[in-house]
């Protein structure tokens, strides 16, 4: 049995460019641990009945994605929730999430916190310090 990752999807409206949560659609699904970002996005859209709806990537990392619907004030959050045990194989998604510990889902953060988190990930991947970036 291959190892799988469990993903959680939240689809909601926006107000002023930020998630509003006046209404919410949720879904969860599992995919093989070696699934690509594209296959995760496609499955998330399918689970919510959004196949054919266009989204633009605002934030993508191995454990979370934020997608804004093109032409509409709606946002889709996709978060890696947990790894489902099966085999000793590990995906890049799983290794990345495990190395950074349990993460807080991005849809509970403000846009500034998401940007700060993104910069931190870039610094970590380059091995640079705060002083070197500024």
N, C-alpha and C positions, 0 to 999 in steps of 0.2 A: 504494500500500500504506500503510495507516494505522500509526502508531506504536503499539507495544505495550509493556506492562510485564510483567516476569517476577516472579512471586510464589512464595515458599516457605512451606510450612505444616508445623508440627510439632505433633503431638497426643500428649499424655503424661499420666501420673497425677500427683497432687499428694500431698504429705505435710506436714501442718502448714500448709497454705495456699500452699506453694511447690512449684514444679515438682520432681518426684522423678526422672524419667527412668529408672524401673525397667523400663519398656517405652516404646517410641516408634514412632509411625507418621509417615511423612514423605511429602510430595507436593509437586510444583511444577506451575505452570500459567502461561499467559500470557493476558492480557486487554487489550482496547484501553486506551490511555493515559487516556481520559476516563471510565473505569469508575468507578461510585460505590462508596462503602464497602459498601453493601448487596450489590451484585453481587459484590464481592470476597469477602465473607463467604459468600454462597450458593455460589459456585464452590468455595471452599476446603472447605466441608462436603461438597459433592458429590464432590470428588476423594477424600475419605477415607471415603465411604460413610456420612456422618452426616446425610443429609437427613432432616429431621423431628425431629432432636435439638435441644433448646432450649439456648441459651447466653445468658449475660448479658455485656454489654460492660464490661470492667473498665478498659480503656485503649484509646483509639482516636486515632491521629494519621494523617496522610496516608501515612506510610511503614511503619507497624506497627500491629498490633492484638493485644490479649490478651483472650481470651474464656474464661470459666469455664462449664463445663457445669452446668446447673441440676439440683440433686439428686444430683450425683455428684462425686467428687474427681478431676476431670480438667480439663485446660486446653488451649486451642488457641492457638498463636502463629502469626500471619500476618505475614510480612515482605516488603517490596519488595526484590527482589534486584538487578535491573538493568533498564535500559530497552533494548528491542529496537529497533534502528534501522528506520525505514521511511519516514516523511515528516517534514517540518520541524515539524509540529504537536506541541505539548507539553501534557501534562495538568498539573493542579494538583499531583497526586502527584509527577510527574517533576520539576517546577520546585522543589518543596519539598525533595525528597531531594537534588537537585543543588546547591541553595543551601547545604545544610548538609554537603556532602561525603559521603563513604562512611560509612554508619552501621554500628554494631555491632548485630546483631540483638537484640531485646529479650529473647529467651529465654535469652541468655547473661548477663543482668544480674539482680541481686537486686531485690526489690520496692522497697527504699529507693532504689536507683539509678534505677529506673523512675519513682518519684514525683519525685525530684529532676530528672530529665530532663523530665518533664511540666511542672513549675514553670518550668524554664528556657525551654521552648517558649512558655509563657504570657507570661513576661516579654519574650521576643523579639518576640512578636506585638503586645504593648502598647507596646513601646519603653520600659519602665520599668527602673529599676535595683534592685539588691538592697536598698539602704537605703530605697527608696520602698515596697517590699513589707513589710518588717519594721517 
